[in-house]
Amino acid sequence: MENTYKFKVAMTCSGKLEEVKNVDIDMENQLVTVVTSLSQDKIFETISKTGKKTEIVS
């Protein structure tokens, strides 16, 4: 089962996470949308490890 998650991330460049089907980055609104079979917590943890301010949007 695939899920779509949206995170607000302070960012200056984009990159793709391992095991992720699709990543949409909206630099203007500072949003990252992730389509993956991984849990929302796992994706949040991975993004947070970059040191960027991150919050779950949906």
C-alpha positions, 0 to 999 in steps of 0.5 A, a space after each residue: 500500500 502506498 501513502 502520500 505524506 506532506 512535510 514542511 521543510 526548511 530547505 535550500 536544495 532538493 534530493 531524493 530519499 532512498 526507497 521513495 517512489 516519488 518526491 515533490 518539492 515546492 521550494 516557494 512554499 517550503 513543502 515536500 510531498 513524499 509517496 512511499 510505502 514507508 511509515 510517516 514516522 520513518 520519513 519524518 525521522 529521515 528528513 529531520 536528521 538533515 538538521 532542517 526544521 521539519 514539521 508534519 503537514 499531513 
